[in-house]
Amino acid sequence: MPYLLLPPPQPSICVGIDLAGLPHRETGVAVLRDGHLERLVTAGDDAEIMALAALAGPGGTVAINAPLSLPRGRCCLDDDCPCRHDPGTRSREIERELLRMRVPVLATALIKVLARRGIALAAALRAVGCAPLEVYPYATLRLLGLPAQGKRTQLGRRRIHHALQPLVPGLDHPDASEHQLDAIVCALTAQLWRAGRTRTVGVADEGLMVIPLPETPALQNVALSDALPLRRVAESSATYNLDAAPSSSSEPA
């Protein structure tokens, strides 16, 4: 009886990108191969980020921590453009849904520098045949019941690093920066997406974000008195001018 020789299975490669708003600031990039951390680096300009994203290969997945779409009705994020109408056009349904889940997040128009770069990067990736996922490391950590705060201190980063180790084989980088840790969480979210253990928030005609299905009752275990306060910044009537905003992150410290 003849035997059919099957080709070896292709590796599952997930690239996580914690995108900085400006090229001179740190962008963290993590590469998971079959769930194992293979590479953890810092990137700078768009060409370097694109080269690292290409490591995902034809069947891989790229996940980016940045807005990858505009709010419905907007053609840009310029404050003086007629496409801006208040209230209603500073945030996307993604942000409003996360706020309803008690996951703090900033409106897209409040992080316009990061959003512009994220949208441009997503377009460049789609042009070469890669459809990136929008993800949010803070939401992933919260929904998985993992430490989500304190990434700007060494103790906080090591606490998150320790909590991620059982989920990310090969992670042994106790001195990883906050952006590298976020990149790992981005890649982990992509890995969960490939395994069918995620869902989306948002609406398809505006933009979707991938978040994990809660495998522990993380949000139920947080007392309301301990929960982070909701910042209803999405539709404030104040004028924002964040073109020179230094932060590359849309999440709490």
N, C-alpha and C positions, 0 to 999 in steps of 0.2 A: 504494500500500500504506500503510495507516494506521500511524502509529508510536504506541506506548504510552509515554506520559510517566510516568516513575517519579519518585516524590518523592525529594528529595535525601537522602542518608544522614544519619542522626542522629549527632551527635558522640558520641564515647566519653568520658565524664566520670568521673573517679575522684577521690574525696575521701579523703585520708589524715589520720587523727587520732591524734596522740600524746597520749593522754589523761592528765591529771594526776589524782591521787587526790583532791585538794581544789580547790574552785572558785577559791580565791585564788592558786593556783599556775598556772604557765604550761602551757597546752595548745597544742601546735603543730598547725596545720591547713594542708594543701597541697591544691591543686586542679590536676589534670592534665586537659587537654582534648586528646583525640587524642594523648596522650603528651607534650604540651608543658606545661610549668609555666605555669599561668595566674595562680595566686594563692598567696601564702605569707604567713600571718598568725599571730598569737597570739590565742587565745581564752581566755575565763574561765569564766563560769557556763554552766549547762546550756542555757539558752535561746539563748545566742550560739552554742554548739556545734551545736545542732539547726538553727539558721538556716544555718550554713555547710554542714552535711551536706546540707541541702535543695538546695544548688547542684548536687548530682549529678543531680537531675531523675529522672523516672520510670524511665529506662533506665540510670541510672548505677550506680556501685558505691561503697560506703563501706567503708573498711578501718580498723580500730581496733586500736591497740596497748594492749591491756588484756585480762584474762580476761573472757570474755563468758558464762561458764557456771560452775556450781558443781561441785565434785567429786561423783562418783556417791555417792548415799546421804545427801548433805547437804541440809538444808532452809535452812541459813543458814551463816554463817561465825563465829558466836559460839562462843568457846571453852567456855562453860559449857552449851551446848545438848547434849541427849542424842544429837543426830545426829552428833556428833563421836566417832569411835572411832579410837584409835591402835593399830597403824599402819593406814594405808590410806585415810584420808579427808581428808588435808591437800592432796594433790596430785591432779591429773587425769592420765589417760593421756597427754595432750598433753605435760606436763612430763616424765613418765617416758621417753617416746619421744625427746624432744629430748636428754635426758641420755644416752641410749644412743647418740645421734649425736654425742656430745661437744660439744653446744651448751649452755653453762651457762644455767640458768633457775631462778627461784625458784618454789616451790610456791604455788598459788593462795592457800592459807590464810596464807602469809607476807606477802602484799600485799593483805590483806583490804580495806583502805580503797579501793585502786584497783579491786579486783575488784567491790566493791559498786557503785561508780559505773559501771564498765563494764557490768555486768549491767543496771543501771537504764537506761543510755543505749541499750543494744541493745534492750531492751523498748520504749522510747519510739520508736525507729526502726521496729521491726516493726509497731507500732501504726499507723504512717502508710504502711505498705506497702514499707518498705525492709528487706532482710535483710542486715545488715552482716557483713563477714568479720572474723574474729579473725586478726591477723597479729603478727609479732614482728620488728621491724627488725634486731635483732642477728643473728637466724638468717638473714634475707634477705641481709644483707651477707656473712656467713660463707659461705653456700652459693654466692653469686655470685663469691666470691674477691676481695671488696672489703675495704678497711680497715674494721675494726669496733670498734676501741678508740680511746680518747683523746678522746671527744667533750666531755669537761669541760675541755679545754684548747683555746685558739684554734688552735694548730698542728694538733692532732688533728682539729678540726672542718674546717679548711681542706683537710686531706688527704682526708677523706671527701667533702667538697664537690667537690674536683677529680676524684675517682674516679667520682662520680655524674654528672658533666656529660655524658659521652658517652651515657649511658642516659636522661637527662632533658633534652631540648632546652628551652632557655629558662631553665635554671638558671644564674643569675649573681648569687648571693647569698653572697659569701665571708664575710660577717659573720653568717650565719644562726646562730641558737641551736641547741643540741643537740636541743631538742624540735622545732624546725622541720625540722632535718635528718631526724629520725626520722619526722616527718609525710610528708616527701618519699618516704622509703623505704616507708612504709605505702601511699602512693598508687601507687608503682612496683610493689609487690607485687600490688595490685589490677589494675593494667594487665597484668601478666604472667598473672594469673588469667583475665582476659578473653581473652587470647591463647592459653589452653590450655597455658601453660608453668609450671604449678604442680602440686603435689599437697597432700594433707592429712595431718596427723598427729592422733592422737586417735581417738575412737570416736564414732559418730554419736549414740548415745543419751546421751552425756555432754557432748560438745563437740568441735569440730574447729578446727584452725588451718591456715591456708593458708601454705605455704612454697614457694619457687621450686624448680623442677628445677635441679640444679646444672649450669650451663652451662660451668663450668670445674671441674677436680678440686680444688676449694678445700680440702676436708678432707683429701684425700690428700697435699696439698703441705705440710701443717702437721706438722712433726716432733712426736712425742709429748712431747719435752722442752720444746717451745715452746708446746704446747697449754695452754689455761687449765685449771686443776684442776677436776675435777667436784665440785660441792658437793651431797652427798647430804642436802640439807636437807628433802626432801619429807616424810619420815616420822620426823623426829627426835622423841624423847620429851620434849623441852623444851617449856615453856609459852611461848607467844608472845602478846604484847599489843601489836599494831602499830596500834591505832586512831589513834594520834597520829603514825604514821610520816610523816616529811617527804618521802620519796622518791616520785616519780611514775613511776619506771621499775622494771621487773623485770629489767633486764639489767645486765651489768658496765659500769663506767665506761669 
